[in-house]
Amino acid sequence: MRLPTYDNTLETYTLTSDPYVPKAPDIAFTRTAFAAAHVVSDPLAERSPWTGRPAIDWDTTLKFRHSLWDQGLGLAEAMDTAQRGMGVDWPTAKELIERTLTEAKAHPLAPRIACGASTDQYDSADLTTEDMLIRAYSEQMETIEMAGGQVIIMASRAMAAQTRGPDFYARVYGHLIEQAKEPVILHWLGDMFDAQLKGYWGGNDLDAATEYVLDLINAHADKIDGIKISLLEQHREESLRARLPPGVRLYTGDDFNYADLIEGDGTHFSHALLGIFAAIAPAASLALAALARGDSASYHMYLAPTVPLSREIFKKPTQYYKAGIAFLAWLNGIQNHFIMPAGLHSTREIAHYSEVFRLADQARLLVKPDLAIRRMTTLLSVHGIE
């Protein structure tokens, strides 16, 4: 194949490796691993894709989740990977949560499902008081708990828009944590993923924000399962991880440094809540099984080639990483088109998709190579490359 490069040239590329075959693990993982999954659009039912409620292909969306569970992974549902706030509204997210949890209850591996609760059923401008924010969060938390899921208290654009100090966050989050039926997962999403979350926890200084978060966790440790960190700074995550109270997990959301963070430093380690795990599930499952056997060499053999792929998918502007996730799902036959809610597939350029194709092949993640070649050829043709 002749693939475009970032140098504005065409380069001949030949697939190099045999792909992994997705399969169930033969050993229990020693790390909790949530894959944050995307939703599959139904382009034939789509109307006003930028302004209306997205049309979802529910059968394919749920089939993909079954494939993740079959490989031993849990699921973080209705998070930013599912285009929450970037094409997927709360009514769609609510239906997604309820459908997913119904499916999960019937799955033989009883997968663990955690779901995002936010405030996006209301316009951020209308949520001007603590009581309003608590009510908005509480409505979504109740939906998740009634369906049988674990609550992830997502970072909220409405909270960030208030530009108030850490005491404000402590009061709102304290109320939400204590009212939850089961321990919750907190969610710290950096502004590289969503610019509207800048200054979260009450200030722009990340060192100060870390102290605010630790104060909150220490005040409610018995009701907090863990905190998911997506700041793309390995040292910051390791520092926070070492200071967490006993029993509170660190869930890495670092799609650049996950391999080292999950393995740990011999004293502490991170669990996983990662968008990239949905794209690299066969390698992730094999790696986590190797880690459970104490085989660090094999763990890194499986994961190391996925890191350049993840860094390409999550390159700046990072919030558009969802396009790479859906692209790989199309190449691998998980869905029969490359169309995303709100037209998000148009947010990346053909050189990027070509590089994702190369790196996925080198990571042995093009599980149906002949199909991947045909579909990549089609995409190139659409861009005028024969």
Secondary structure, 3 states (H helix, E strand, C coil): CEEECCCCCEEECCCCCCCCCCCCCCCCCCCCEEEECCCCECCCCCCCCCCCCCCECHHHHHHHHHHHHHCCCEEEECCHHHCECCCECHHHHHHHHHHHHHHHHHCCCCCCEEEEECCCCCCHHHCCCHHHHHHHHHHHHHHHHHHCCEEEECCCHHHHHCCCCHHHHHHHHHHHHHHCCCCEEEEEECCCCCHHHCCCCCCCCHHHHHHHHHHHHHHCHHHEEEEEEECCCHHHHHHHHHHCCCCCEEEECCCCCHHHHHHCCCCCCCEEEECHHHHCHHHHHHHHHHHHCCCHHHHHHHHCCHHHHHHHHCCCCHHHHHHHHHHHHHHCCCCCCCCCHHHHHHHCCHHHHHHHHHHHHHCCCCCCHHHHHHHHHHHHHHCCCC
